[in-house]
């Protein structure tokens, strides 16, 4: 695990969630790879080019810690099990036609594959991409990984997979998630955050998507804690959990769900820090209040940190540094400033094919993303100065 002090350059710590919009030419290459008109070597060359550009431009924002923007991934959720969203390179124990992960507010769905036999194993680990990216970066890097609670949805909601009971699948899943995190740290990640965007959706009960009404949130928390509890308190200081109401094609899947359906349970996970969507939340004060109430000073030996979202990736309007500063100062009225950080509401483009309709194009959305990140960095420094945080 790389030594990293998140307060070094900004006083109040700040960290990205993970993804960035892929350039249009990379999105076209993913589609061409599925169609058989682009080779794997050609796709990988464009992935590497986009990852290198992401890191260099991230570092130019002044960010103390950077990400490669997940340019080599099919999505934040499916990178371990398939090469593309269309299913090219799908892991051999999986088949098409699984549950919907989510149905977004604009009506479009995202569907998962499903387990057809055991044992469950990752085909790819986050460290594989991270290792390539670390060779380019000059600043510390963070790595996002997918939560076991998300991949638990690969198993049918009610049916049993022949000769592969759910309990064995979940044990295999926990082992693979732990391995994913450990490999990322061993590769050189300074921080690892677990994407838990299904948490808020788990309390929605959407009749079009049966798992959301199955009362799974307590089980999701249990699964994630089974992974977290395999790490020491010192390790968990650098393991975070990210929550947001989704982000795809500039739409969301659970922003209408009361946040307090999730937050009291979420902080029962023994993570060291939380990346929490908040910029796009209409009524922020009750959420700050709930965070302050449930954020723990002792989560199995770790004092938890709350990184509140101050940037809305779904809106092309660029937040000013002053706007970021004022939101953090307001949040400090509720959340102790020594437990406060800043982040973006969500990854800027969690899926590799993302048209970004509010922005007009993925390339423009990419330009906007770096300007927003620069505002987050500068505004966080300004808030730290105003709050007297060294």
N, C-alpha and C positions, 0 to 999 in steps of 0.2 A: 504494500500500500504506500503510495507516494505521500510524503509529508506535504500538507497544504493547509494554510490558515486562511479561511474564507474572508477574514476581516482585513487582510493585509493592505489592500489598495483602496477599498471603498468604505471602510468603517462598518457600516451595515453590510452584511454579506449579500451578494447577489449571484444568481446562477440561472442559466437557461434550462428549459425543460428538455429539449433535445432536437427535434426535427426542424428543417428549413425547407422551403419550397424547392423542388428539383427544377433545374432549367428545362425549358420546353424540349430542347434536343435530347436530354436524358429521358424525359417522359416518352418521347417518340421512340427512343431506342428500346425502352421496356416493351412497348407495344410491338415493335419490330422483332424483338427477341421471341415474343409469344407467337408471332406470325411466321417465324422461321426465316425472316429476311435480314436479321442482324445476328451475328455470331456472339457466342458468350464472351470471346476475347474483346470484341468491339464494344459490347455492353460494359464489360469491366473497365475498359479504358476510359469510357465516359463517366462511369461511377467514380473512378479515381480522380479524374479531372475535376468533377463537381465537389468531391470531398476536399481536395486540396484548395480549391477556390473558397469553399466555405470556411475552412480553418483560417486561411490568410485574411479573409475579410472580417471574420469574427475577431481575430487578434487586433485588427485595425480599429475596432470600436473601443478598445481599452478594456475589454472584459477580462477580469482576472482569471477566468476559467472558460474554456471553450468546448464546443462540440463539433463533430464533422457533419452535423445536420442529417444524419441517417441516410445519406445519399446512396449507399450501397444496399439499402433494405427495401423489401417489398412493402412493409409497413411496420409501425411500432409494435404491432401484435403478432405478425406472422413471420418476422425475420427468422425464427428458429426452424420453421417447418416448410417453407416454400421459397422459391427464387422470385416469383412474381405474384401479383394479385390475381392473375388469371389462373394460377395453379401450376405453371411450369415449374418442374423440380419439386413437386409436392412429396413430402416424406412418405416412405412406403407403407407406414401403418395407418395412413389417413386416406380418406376418400372425399369426394365432393358432396355438397348438399347438407352441410351441418346447420347449426342454429345461426340465426342472425345475431351478430354481436350487437348491432344497433340499427334502428330505423330513425333517420335524422329528421329534423323539423321540416326540411324542404321535401321530404317524402322518399329520398333515396336510401336504400339499405346497404349495409356491409355484412357479408355472410362469411362464416367460418367453414372450414372443412370439418370432418368428423372422424373420430376414431373408429376403425373397422377391425383392428386386431392389436394385440400387445406384442412386445412391450413398447411403451412410449419413450422415444429418444429424440433429442434435438438433432437436426441435420446441420445446423449452424449455431455458433455461439457469438455473442456480441464482441468478444475479444478478437475475433478474426478480423473484423473491420477496424476495431480500435488499434490493433497492432500496426496496421498500414498507416493509419492516421497519425499515430504518435511519431512516426518517422518524419512527418511534415511539421508538426506543431512545435512552437517554442514556449508555449504557456501550458499550465496544467490542463488536463482534459477530464471531462466528466463522461460517464456512459449511462444511458438509460437502458433498462431491461424490462421485459414484460412480466407482469405479475402472474403467479400461478393461478390466481382467481380468474383471470381472463382465460387462460388456456384450459381451465377446468370446464369451460363451455364446449370444448371439443368432444366431451363425453355426452351422449344423448341424455336429455333431461330426465326421461322416465325409463327408457329401455336399458337392458344390460347387454354389454358387448360379450359375445360368446367367448368363454374361457379367459375372460379378462375383466374381473370385477372392478367396480368403481374404486374400491379401497386400494387395490394394487395400482391402478392408474394414478391415483392421487399421490401415492408414495413415490412412484416413478417421477411424477411431475415435480414434487418437492425436491427430489434429488437433482433433477436437471436444472431447476431454478437456482438452487444453491451453487451448483457447478458453474452456471452462467455468471453469477456475481463474483465468485472466487476467481474465475479465470480473468474477468475484467480487472480486478485489483492486481492480480499477478502480472498482467500485461502492462500495468502502469497507470490505471485510472486513479485519479485523486478522489473522485466521488462516484457513487453509483446510485441512481434513483430508479425506483420501481414504478412503472406506469400502472395506475389503478383507476382508469377512467370509467370502468364498469361499476364503481362503487355507488355513485349517485343514481345511476340508471337502475341499479338493483332495487331501488325503493319506488320505482315509477309505476309498475303494474300495467304495462302496455299490452292490451289484449292481442295485438298483432305479433307480439314477441313473447311467448309464454314464460321464458326463464325469468323475465323481469317481475313477474307476479308470484314467483315461487318462494319468496322469503329467503333468498340466498345470502343476504348481506352478512349475517353472523357467521355463516360457513366461509364466506370469502375472507373475513377478518381472521378466522382460525387458520385457513390455509396459508395466508401471508405471514402470520405469526410463526407458523411451523418452520418457515424458511428463516425469518429474522432471528428466531431463538437459537439457530445453529451458529450465530455469530456472537463474538464477545461484545461487551459494552463499548470497548475502544473501537472495534470495527464498525459498530452500528452508528457511531457519531457521524460517519461518512456514508451511511446508507439512508436514502430518503424515500419518500412515497409521494407520488404526484396524483392529484385529483383535478378533474375539470369536467364540464358537461359535454365533452367531445369536441372535435374540430375536424371537419372534412368538407371540402367544397364551400368553405365559408359558412357552414351550417353547424348546428349543435344537436345533441340528442336528449339532453336532460336538464336544460337550463330552467325549465318550468317546475322542476322538483324542488320542494323546500330544502335548503341546504342543511337545515338542522336534522333532517332525516338521516343524514350521513355523518356529520361531524362528531357527535358524541362517540359513535362506534369507531370512526376512523382513527382517533387518537389513542385507541386501545392497542393499536399496532405498535410494536416496540421499536419503531424506527427513530433515528436521530433527528430527522428533519422532514418537513412536509412542504411541498410546492403546491400552492392552493390558488386556483382560479378566483380572481376577485375583481379585476378591472371591469369586466363585462357584467358583473353583478349589479343589479339596479339599486338594491338597498344594502349598502355595505356595512353600516354600523352594527346591525344585529349579527352579521357574520363575524365581524371582529370580536364582538362580545362573546359569541359562542366559542371562537378559537381560544380566547383568553380563559374561558371557563374550563375548557377540556384539555388544553395543552398541558402536558405533564412535566413537572420538574424532575421526576424520577420514573423513567420508563425502563424498568429493569436495569438501572444504573446509568441511564442517559438522560440529560436535560434536553427536552425536545425544542426544536426551532420551528418557527412558522414563517415561511417565505411566501409573502402575499403577491398575487398577480397584479402588476401595475401596467401591463401592456396587453392589448386585445389583438391577437393575431388575425381575427376574422374581419377586422375593420381596417381599411386602407389608410384611414386618418392617422397621422403620426403624432403620438403623444409628445408633448414638450417635456423637457427635463423638469420644469417648474411644476407641471401637473403630476409627474412621478413623485417629486419631493413632497408636494402637499398631501398626496394620498398616503405616503408613508408616515408623515407627521401625524395625520389623522389616525392612522392605525395604531400609532404609539400611545394614543389616549386610552387604548383598551389592552393592547398586547405589550408586555414588558419589552422595552427597547433592546435589552440584551438577548431576547429570544426572537427578535424580528429580523426578517430578511426580505429581499425582493426577487421576483421572477416574472416570467411571462405567463399569461393565463394557461397556455397550452403549447404544445409543439406547433410550429407555424404551418406544418403540412405533414401530418402523421402517415399519410398514404402516398405511395410512390406515383400514382396517377391522380392528380388533383388539379382541376381546371381553374380554381380560384376565381369564380365568377364575379365576386364583389370587387376584385382588383382589376379584372380585365384580362389578365394573363399570368401564368406562373412566373415568367421572367420579371414582370413588374412587381409581383408580390415578393419576389426575392430581393429586389432593390429596397422595397419598403421595409422588409424585415430587418435588414442591417441598420437602417435609419432608426427604427424603433428600438433595437438593441442598444444603439449608442445613446439614445435618450434615457433608457433604463439605467445605464451605467452612470451617466452624468447626474441624473436626478437622484440616484441613490447616494452618491457622494454629497450632494447638496443637502439631502435629508439628514445624513450622518452629522454634517457640520451644524445644522440647525438644532439637532437633538443632543449634541455634545457627545457623540459616539466616536471614539478613537479607532 
